[in-house]
Amino acid sequence: MKKTNKVVSLTLLSALFISALSGCGSANHAPEASNNTASPTAEVSDNPYKDHMDISIS
């Protein structure tokens, strides 16, 4: 019984650890522009917080 509890707890712990690593990992998934026709000085911003957003709770 104790060995079964150890195996189950280690399995759950390893699943938790793997999910934490995959969720907190940083990867740059920006597509490469092979046929870029835009000017090189134009910047593209992917910042979702650039516009002000009012949130109110009533």
C-alpha positions in Angstrom: 0.0 0.0 0.0 2.8 2.4 0.9 4.7 1.6 -2.3 1.6 2.3 -4.4 1.1 5.6 -2.7 4.8 6.5 -3.5 4.4 5.5 -7.1 1.2 7.5 -7.5 2.6 10.6 -5.8 5.8 10.4 -7.9 3.8 10.1 -11.1 1.6 13.1 -10.2 4.7 15.1 -9.2 6.4 14.4 -12.4 3.3 15.4 -14.4 3.1 18.6 -12.4 6.7 19.3 -13.0 6.6 18.7 -16.7 3.5 20.8 -17.1 5.1 23.7 -15.2 8.2 23.5 -17.4 6.1 23.5 -20.6 3.8 26.3 -19.4 6.6 28.6 -18.2 9.0 28.0 -21.0 9.7 30.8 -23.3 9.8 30.3 -27.0 9.8 32.8 -29.8 7.2 31.6 -32.3 7.4 34.7 -34.5 7.2 33.7 -38.2 10.2 34.5 -40.3 9.5 37.0 -43.1 11.2 35.6 -46.2 9.5 37.9 -48.6 9.4 41.2 -46.7 8.0 44.1 -48.9 7.6 46.6 -46.0 10.1 49.3 -45.4 12.8 48.3 -43.0 12.1 51.2 -40.7 8.5 50.3 -40.1 8.0 48.6 -36.8 5.2 46.1 -36.0 4.1 46.0 -32.4 2.5 42.9 -31.0 1.9 44.6 -27.6 -1.7 43.9 -26.5 -1.4 46.6 -23.8 -0.6 49.5 -26.1 -4.2 50.8 -26.0 -5.8 52.0 -22.7 -8.6 49.8 -21.5 -11.1 50.8 -18.8 -12.5 48.0 -16.7 -15.2 48.8 -14.1 -17.0 46.5 -11.7 -20.5 47.6 -10.7 
